[in-house]
Amino acid sequence: MADSRFSEAEIDDFLRQEAGRGMTDAQVETLRPYGAVRKLNAGDLLFEAGVDDYKFCVLLKGKLSIVDIQDGGIEVISTVTPTAFLGELGLLSGQQPFLSCRADEDAEVLELSAEALHEVINQIPEIGDVIVSGFAARREVLMKTAEAQLTILGPEANRDVTRAREFVSRNRIPHRFFDTAAEGAEMAERLELDKAELNVVLRGKEVVNRPDNPGIAYALGMALDVTDGLQVDLAVIGAGPGGLATAVYGASEGLSTVVVENTAIGGQAGTSSRIENYMGFPTGISGSDLAYRGQVQSIKFGARFAAPRTARKLEVVKDGYRILLCNGNDICCKSIVIATGVQYRRLSLKRLDEFEGAGIYYAATELEARFCKNTEAVIIGGGNSAGQAAMFLSRHAEHVHVVIRRPDLSETMSNYLLQRLENDARITIHTESEVTALAGDGSLKSVTLTHKPSGETKEIGTEALFVMIGAVPFTDWLDGHIALDEKGFVRTGEAVGGKSPFETSCRGIYAVGDVRSGSVKRVASAVGEGSVVVSAVHSYIAEALPAAE
């Protein structure tokens, strides 16, 4: 692809180069046996945004344009010349295209089905690497330029708007946002929409009123689903660092693998603005970027994703296990890796429900940082996530307050982070303190801190309170099938007769990452456990095969 209408300042040079990479003549010839030639007349659409029948194509002759069709008009995004290939990451995961492709003149393309494309990626790595790198870069370009068929309209401070924007951002769904109190007012009036509510507009005209997260995904064709009764070797429940590592290693080693995720790829780690103590990233990497790379890797090896989907029930069946999903579909599998992670605990405070999403947040990303402008930010929590959030938000807020119950942070936060917080004039640490009251009208305006030893109180004016305390595991859906500890974490290893450190009390079911009792709550540990557990899964399946026959 070439001749993009966006300037160099808008898109990183490397991304542009990767997104625009084409094939060599030799690579095109290698692909020919895997596909079929299709001829197009000038003006024909090769594919349209939102269609299900979406194939991988290499342009052989002629010229194509990637176009954005909005409000009856057609805007050219970029042009495609011979040996360039079309598509982006969604093609590998079964998602619909965001943009359309039109023939500017008579043209010929080589078309490959999704199945043939996966075969090429797995069997011809020198071509597969070009395709996967190009696809991933194109998704990044779409995110940076907001070229998409999705527009979110509503008041910026509306909790439903915040939730929707967080969902699409964390799932890397290209989108536009317009505040109906500002630049979005005209569009809302033209479409006769309620300016006080969340509305999602597709392709400039189709409106979805106040959708939940699955509703947004389905409207876009972005919902990743599995057929009812799907049978796989390995089901991974949760797509945080541990689950993604399991998916990468399981799929790359030949196990048919499906990953079930209820919110966003990356889990709790995906909300971290910066991870600095992960090997190989000396300047740090955001949790979102780390998770995205893991997802691309696992998709490359053939792992499938069901998202947003929630595991509701576990059943033991003759040849393994059945997992019932929230939409009524089920997955039949030989083995399971539980990687559901944890969520931050909610405060026991009056008016908490009123301000969640309207001043109280559980993540500190660029999206939430917007609400810190011209106000002070308060963070409750003393772990590394809270420390990174404090450093990140201090660049956006007038001042940052970190509130902890302990006398100091030495036992809960890495030393390098603790030193930064203590030496940053933009950050104040309140020890042995709690938030005891919330105040505001429709949205948060202030919090009350109480110093527990003295009983002294202090009111802080803030429109952004970040809660990052404790951890509650996602294990209710196991419904007594697996042994848990007194806090609800999954017990594994010798304590429950497991053959590996990650096997639970039920043979063939494993737990990795934060959900596992006694685990080290660090990203690197979760990735390591997710990688190592696959060898135990292989051994279990090999042992079970003779009995199944």
C-alpha positions, 0 to 999 in steps of 0.5 A, a space after each residue: 500500500 502507498 500514498 496514504 493521506 496521513 502525514 509522517 507525524 501521524 504514523 510512525 515510519 516503521 509502522 508505515 513501512 511494515 503496513 505497506 510491505 508487499 510480496 516479492 515475485 518469487 513469494 507470489 509464485 509460491 502462493 499460487 498453488 494455495 489460492 485462485 485468481 479472481 478478476 475485477 472490473 474497474 469500480 468493483 468492490 473486492 470486499 466491503 466493511 462488515 462482510 463475513 466472506 473475507 479472503 486474503 488477497 495479493 494484487 497481481 495486476 491493476 490498481 486497488 484502493 482501500 476506501 472508507 465509505 461513510 454517509 454515502 461518500 467514499 474517502 480513499 485511504 490508500 492505494 494498492 499496487 501489484 504484489 501488495 497483499 490485503 488484509 489486517 489482523 482480523 483476517 487471522 482471527 475471523 473478524 470482519 474488515 473495517 474498511 472496503 477495497 475497490 478496483 480503480 481499474 481492471 485488476 486481478 488478485 490471487 485469493 486465499 481462504 482463511 484456512 489456506 492462509 493459516 497453512 501458508 503461515 505455518 508451513 512457509 515461515 519466510 512468507 508467514 512472517 511478512 504477512 503477520 508483521 504487516 497485519 499487526 502493523 496495519 491494525 496499529 495504523 488503524 488505531 492511530 488514525 481512527 479509520 474505522 466503521 465505529 464511532 462512539 457518541 456521548 458525553 465524555 464523563 458518562 460512565 457508559 461512554 467510559 466503559 465503551 471506550 475502555 472496551 474498544 481501546 483495550 481490545 484494539 478496535 479502531 474507533 472514533 469518539 465524539 463528545 456530544 457536548 462539543 464536536 459530536 453535537 452536530 452528528 447527534 442532531 443529524 441522527 436524532 440521538 439523545 446527547 446525554 446517552 451512549 450511542 454507537 454509530 456504524 458506517 456513519 448511519 447505523 445506530 446501536 443505542 446504549 450497547 453493552 460490550 458484547 453488543 458492540 462486538 457483535 454490531 461490529 462483527 468483532 465478536 470472536 466466538 466458537 461453534 457449539 460443541 467445539 472439541 479441542 485439546 486445550 481450553 484456556 480460560 482467561 487471556 492475561 499474560 499466563 493464558 496468552 503464554 499457554 496459548 502461544 506454547 500450546 498452539 505452537 506445539 500442535 495442540 488445538 487450542 481455544 482461549 476464552 476471555 470475558 473482557 479484554 485480551 491482557 487481563 488486569 496486566 493489560 491496564 498497566 501503563 508501563 511494565 519495567 521489570 519484564 526481561 527483554 524490555 529495558 525501557 519498559 512496555 505497556 501491559 496492552 502492548 505486551 498482551 497484543 504481541 502475545 495475542 498476535 503470536 498465538 493467532 499466528 500458531 492457530 489458537 482461537 479466541 472466544 471473546 467477550 465470553 465468560 465461562 459459566 460452568 464446568 462439567 466432567 464428561 466421559 472423554 474430558 470436560 465441558 465448559 458452558 459459556 455465557 451465550 449457551 454454547 459449550 466447549 468440549 476439551 481434553 484439558 483445561 488451563 485456568 488463567 482467569 487472574 484476579 480483579 481489584 477489590 471494591 471499596 466498602 463505601 457509600 456512593 461507590 456505585 454512583 461514582 464508578 465510571 464517573 470518577 472512580 476507575 480500576 485502570 490507569 491508561 491514556 483513556 483514564 488519564 484524560 480525567 486527571 487534567 486540571 485536578 488531583 488524582 488519588 490512588 488507593 493501593 501499594 503494589 507495583 500497579 499502583 506505583 506505575 499508575 502514580 508515575 504515569 498519572 503524575 504527568 497528567 494530574 496537578 498532583 497525585 496522592 497514594 493512599 495505603 493502610 501500611 506504615 510504608 511500601 517496602 513490603 509491597 512495592 519494588 524498590 526501584 518504584 518506591 524510590 521514584 515515588 518518594 523522590 517525586 515532588 508531584 506525588 504524596 504518599 499517605 501511610 496508615 490512611 484510608 478513603 472514608 467518604 466520597 462526595 460529588 453531584 453526578 460525578 466524583 468531586 472530592 474524597 475524605 482521607 482518614 489517618 487511622 492512628 490519629 483519626 485526623 481527616 483531610 478532604 482532597 478535591 479530586 475527580 479521579 480516584 483509582 482503586 488498586 487494592 487486593 485481589 479477588 480471584 475469578 473462580 466462582 464458575 468452578 462450582 466445587 469441582 476444584 479445590 480452592 484455598 480459604 480466599 478462593 484461589 486454586 490449589 495446585 501441586 503436591 497439596 492436592 495430589 497434582 502430578 505437576 506444580 500447576 495441576 489442580 485436584 482434578 486430573 487434566 485441569 491446571 491453574 497458572 498465574 494470579 489465580 493459583 494459590 501461592 503464586 508470585 503476583 508478577 507478569 513474568 511469573 504468569 508468563 513463565 507458568 503459562 509456558 511451562 504448564 503446556 508440557 504437563 498438558 502434553 503428558 496428560 493427553 498422551 497418557 489419556 489417549 490409550 484409555 480413550 481408544 
